[in-house]
Amino acid sequence: MEDWLMIIIVVLLFLYILLIVLKSFNKRKKYLQMQSQVKIGEQVLFSNGLVGQIKNLNKEKATIECGNADLEVDRASIQMILKRR
């Protein structure tokens, strides 16, 4: 009887951990998809709190207009799109 209880506990623990990992994987997938869909002219928020409008994009870098300055930042630091074009 104790063996069955132990097996049930292990299976439930495994399922719980699997659900946590899948949720994290899906969240990461949506985040990467958002970063790949950024377009010129959109207003974005960066990981350091900087907000700016995208002026130029390439594979690794983004040039943004922030106030009177143009800044070049890593594209991977985009956290969210604030205003779509």
N, C-alpha and C positions, 0 to 999 in steps of 0.2 A: 504494500500500500504506500509506503514512504517513497519507493522508487518512482511511482507514477506521479506523485506530488512534486517531486524534484524535477522530473521531465517536463511537467506542465509549467513550472516556474521558469525553467531555462528557456522553453519555447516562447513564453510570454515576454521574457526579457529580450530575447532575440528579436521578436516582432517589434517591440517598443524601440529598440535601437535602430532597426531597419527603417521605421517610419521617420525617425529624427534625421537620419542620413538622407533619405529621399526628399524630405522637405527642404533641407539645406541645399541639395543638388538642384532642385527646381527653382529655388530662390536665386541661386548663382546663375542658372541658365537664363532667367528673365533679366537679370542685371546685365549680363554680357550682350543679350539681344538689344537692350535699350542703348547700350554704348555703341553698338554697331549701326544703329538706326539714326544717330544724330546727324542733322543736316545743317548746312550753312544758313545763318539767319536766326537760329533758335537760341533762346536764352537758357543757359545752363548753370547749375550749381556744382562747384568742384569740392573735393574732399577737404580742402583747407578753408572753406567758407567763402571763397571768391565767387562772385556772380558776374557773368559776362555774356556777350552775344558772340556766337561763332562767326568768324570772318573767313577762315580757311581751315581745311581739314586734310590730313594725310593719314597714312596707316598708323603712325605712332604719336604724332603731335597734332595739336589744335591751336590755332591762333585766335585769340579772343579780343574783343574790344571791351575794355573795362574803364569807364570814365573817359579820359582823354588819351589813354595809353593802349597800345596793342601789346599783348603778352602772349608768349608761346608756352604752352603747358602740355604735359603728357595727357594723351587722350584717355588713358586708363584712370585718371583721377576724376573723371566726370561722375558725379553721384546721381543727379537727376536732371530731367529736362523741365524747366519751369514754364516756358512759353513755347508752344509749337508755332511753326511758321505758317 
